[in-house]
Amino acid sequence: MNLNVEQIDGVNVVEFQTETLDADNSKEFANTVQEILDGTSKVVFDLKDLSFIDSSGLGTILSCLRKLQEHGGDLKLCNMSKPVRAMFELVRMHRVVEIYNTKEEAVRSF
């Protein structure tokens, strides 16, 4: 899975370069992002290209959040499309992970 990673003010910003995060690619995503999570405590997932997410994708993002929190870190999300935001709200994950409109807002929140 292609991910674009940039560091802004000590925060790793991970841009998803895929339209879906579902049962077909969530394990691949978890394996790819693992290296990024190991070396940092502040991460933003930029979801601007993501147009669909299912329960597998939500579970993978939740696992990333838990891994970071175990080591005193945190995960923030930004640039969510309406359908993806609706899924987060449907399962109440918007209460668990902070969601911002822009990458800049998410980075500043740290």
N, C-alpha and C positions, 0 to 999 in steps of 0.2 A: 504494500500500500504506500502510495506517495504522500508524504507529509512535508510541508515546508516549515522549518523551525528557524525562528529568529529570536535574538535576545534583546529586550528593551528594558533598560533600567534594572537589570538583574532578574527579570522575569522571562521565562521561556514561553514564547508565543508559538503555538502549534496550529498551523493552518491545515485543515482537512482539505485534501485535493481529491475528493470523491463526492458523489451525489447521494450515496446511501451508506448507512452504517447499520447492517442487519446481520442475520444469521450466516449469510454467505461470507462476510468479511470481518466480523467482529473479532475473531481469534487472530487473524492476521494483523488487525489494528492493534490489539493488545500486545502482541509480540513486538511490533514495530515501535510502539510508544514506550515500551518497557525501559529501553536504554535512556530515553529522555527523562523519565521519572526518577531513575536511579541517581542521577547527578544533580538534582535540584529540589527545591521545596516550594517554589512559586511557579505555577503553570497556568496559562490561559489557553483554552481551546477556542480557536476562531472557526466558527461553523458556517461561514458565509456561503460555501459551496454545497453544504449538506441540505438536501431537500426531503430526505426520508430517513427515519430512524425507527427501529422496532425494539422489542423488549431485550433482545440480545445486545443491541447497541447501547441501550440505556444501562443495562447491567455492566457493560464494559466501562462506560464512563463512571459509574458508581464505584467500580473496583479501583479505577485510577484515583478517584477522590479519596477513598479509604486508605490506599497505599500512601498517598502524600500526607494525609492527616496523621497516620501512624508515626511519621517522622517529623511532625511539627509543621508540615507544609499545608498548602491549600490549592484548590483548583477552582478557577472561575471560567465561565463560558461567555461568549459574545457572538454578535452578528447572527442570531438565530432566525431562520425563516418561520413564517406563521405555522406551517404544518409541524415543524419540529418542535416549536414552542408549545403547540397544542398537545403533543405527546408528553412533554415534560409536565405540563399542567394536569393532564389526565391521570398520571400516576403520582402526582404530587411531588415530583423530583425538584420542581422549582423552589420548594421549601428547604431542600437539602443542599443544593448547590446554587451559588450566586450567579445570576445571569445579567449581563450588561448589554446595552445596545451597540457599543463600539469597543474596538480593541483598546483604544486609549483610555476609556473609562475603566475597563477591566484591569489594565496595568496600573493605573493610578490607585485603584482600590487596595492594593497591597501597601 
